[in-house]
């Protein structure tokens, strides 16, 4: 599919639209699109890991309280 192609997504399928946008952003190069998605996924995994560590440290220090009802 070329970067110029605009497939018709009459059903409003947001996932297909996002796929088309990702491919178009990489100039229609599927390998570049996959590479960009892998890099983005790695970044997000690292962010989640850092946030989990921060929450764990705060919990251990007593900054969060657990409530029992």
N, C-alpha and C positions, 0 to 999 in steps of 0.2 A: 504494500500500500504506500502510495506516495504521500508526502507531507501535505500536498494540495487536496487530497481526497477527503471529503466530508461525508462519511457514511450517514445514512438516515436512521436515527434511533427514535422512531415514532413512539415507542413505548416509554420513552423517557428513562431509559436504562442508564442510571448515573455511573455505574461501574464501567460500562462500555465507553461512555463519553470520557471518563477519566483515563481509560486506556488510550483512546485516540489522542487525547491531549498530551499524555506522556510521550507517546511516539512522535507526535508533531513537534514537541519541545526539543526532541533529539534529532530533528531533521529527517525523520522517517527511518533512522538507523536503529534496527531492533537490538543489535548488540549494545549500542550506546545506551539505549533505554534500559535494558536489563542491568547494565553496569551502574547506571545512575540510581536505579531502584535498590540494588544491593548496597550501595554506599549510603543511601538514605536510611535503609533498614538498619544497617550497622550503627549509624548515628543514633537512631531512635532507641535501639537496644541498649546502647551505652547510657543514654539519658535515663532510661527506666532503671538501669542498674544503679546509677548514682542517686536517683531519687529514693530507691528502696533502701540504700545505705543510710541516707540522711534521715529517713523516717525511723529506721531501726535504731540509730544513735539517739534520736530525740526520745523515742519510746523508753530506751534503757535509762536515760537521764531523768525520766519522770515528767517530761513535758506533755505527754499525752496521758489522759486518764481513761481507764476503761469503766464503763457504766454497766451495771447489772440492774435489770428491771424487776 
